[in-house]
Amino acid sequence: MSIYWKAVEAVTGYPIADLPNFKVDTLRESFMRAETCTGTMTISPADPLAPENWVAASDPFCVALLPIDDNTQAVVGSGLYINGRARTQGDTVTLPLVTGLGYLDRRQTGTPANPTYAPANVDQNTVASQLIALYVAAASAVGLNGMPVSTSIVGAAGTVRTRTYLKTDRKTVLANLLELAGINGGIEFKMTWQHLTSPERWLPVISIGSLIGNPVTAGLNPAVTFDLGGTAAGGNIVDFAYIEDFSDTKGANYVTAWSLTDATTGANLEQAQAYTGNPRQLELDFAWNPSTSITTTADLLVHAQQQLPLMQKGTRSLVLSVKGNQFPQPGVDYDLGDVVRYQIGGKNQEGRDTVPSVPGGISGNTRVLGWQLNPSDASPITTPILGGV
């Protein structure tokens, strides 16, 4: 994958500068979560590739830095916003960066003009879209600027929800979107960019739906497969880590969702399910407050029902190191939320395991939860992070 970088105005999306000498340590994307990285920009007057307007092109939260694929001209991932800027006597500037969804964690739910948003029996996709329209796209006060973001609803209407969002809750938009995502049958969301012309500009788009990502036709395999071993050596996987995590907050077989319904009364809902493996498993408890805005045990129940199957086998993730500069490429051939196939190990012609750490091999379809790469490497290794394995 060959990437070039472009700085655009955060408020309008208009281009500011191309950044041929800009680099990041590791470019990361995660599904419905912000990631951070660090960038460096060359500013030496003696360097013909250093932008003359580097001050404007690196101004914190005035600029979005977009990694653009040379072949497709599409923005790879959710872009980066500049969190700060460190200058020294040297000829480079260091920039702490956060991915696009990180901006939603810098905007409070509630403004003086709209201190309360209280949807009643409203499609959850509409609720999420309205949170973004009211408290991200719009500015909180005169003289401030909102994000020039639009929303795109993916698929059919979602489950209807009743919620009350108050300015006095002091919760960010991202926190409230994650609450809607954490409920049983909740939303999914991700941020991408669209390229417009006349005039040329790049603007963010947040996709919202009950299921984000490519569909897979019944009876067919996904378009992208990551493989290692099998009956013959080879495959596009260089290395992998299959991680089973039962640490605190990662694994449990007894969960309690609780909420404070008023100043003196609390409500909670419990769900339990035994681990069916052999040997038997000790009881593992987990209790949490899904949201301060929940006021009914019915809402608590759907949170508990959602949480238990996610935790009863621990957090299992598959992290791959995949050969770069060839199919498949993140943000081009697959993206966050897409269903892909993995095939690791298996028996060779002599009946021996090609990958001993996974006896008999593991395979299946799962979703892309994240990816990372270093686009500055001549032969980059891509690391897709898969879940539900």
Order of alpha helices (4+ residues) and beta strands (2+ residues): beta-beta-beta-beta-beta-beta-beta-beta-beta-beta-beta-alpha-beta-beta-beta-alpha-beta-beta-beta-beta-beta-beta-beta-alpha-beta-beta-beta-beta
